Amino acid sequence: MGIYIISEAKPKLGALVRQAAAGKTIYLLNGKDMVALVPARPTHDATGGLDVHTANARLAASGKTPPTPWKAGDASRLAKRTLRRRAGA
């Protein structure tokens, strides 16, 4: 798992996408917002008209996303913890 602030990720986005495609989950932080780069599933197994709720349930079941939804402040706490670790490293 890799965690990067957007400004760190921009110059190496291609490499991060390759890592995500290989199965590594990459988290990107932008202030209090967090997103994950994860491999996309092939479109041939997706049914037409797949709604957002079903897509989210399938992603959660795939093990590629956190098992529980993010709560308010989770991304901010993770970002602060990551910055503290990097400052101490």
N, C-alpha and C positions, 0 to 999 in steps of 0.2 A: 504494500500500500504506500502510495506517495501522496504527500500533501504539499501543495504549492499555492502561494499567493499569486494572483493574476500577473502582477508585474514580473515575477520570477518565471512564470510559465510561458509568457509570450515568445521569448527568443528560442525556446526549445519545444514549441507546440508539436512540431512534426514527430520528434522523438517520443513525446508523451503519448501521442495518438498511437504510435507503433507499440509502445508498452501496453496500452489499454487493449489494443487489438490482440495482443499476445496473452491477455487474460489478467493483467495486473490492474487493479482499481486505482485510479488517479483522482484525488480530490482537488478541486480548484476553489480557492476562497477569494471572495470579492466583498470586502467589508464584512457584513453580517451574513451574506449569502454564500451558500456552498453548493456546488454541483459535482457530480462524479462523471468521469470518463470511463465508460465500460464498453466492452464489445457489443455491437448491435447483433441482434438475432437475425438469421436469414429471413427474408421476406416471404419465401415460399411456404413457410409453415404458419404465417399469419392469415387469419381469415379476413375477408373483406368487411369493411364497416366495423372494425374492432374499436370499441369505445375506450375512453381513457381509463375508466375504472378497471376494465378487464386487462388492459395493457399493464397498468400498475400492479395488479395482482399477479400477472405472469412474471413481471420483472422481479417482484418480491420473492416469488417461489423459485426463481432461478438461482438464488444465492448470490447474485451480483449486486444486490443493493442491501442496505441495512434492513434487518428483519422487522424493525418497527419504524413508524413514520418519525421524521424529525419533529422535535418539540421546539417551542420558542426558546431561543438562546443556545441551542445545541451547537450550531455552527460557530457562534461567537466564542463559546467556551473552548471548543476544539482549536479554533484559530489562536486564542490567547495561550493555550497550553503549548501549541506547536511553536509559537514565537518565543515563549520562555525557554523551551528546550533548545532551540537554535541559538538563542543568546548565550546559553550556558555551554554550548558545544565548542 
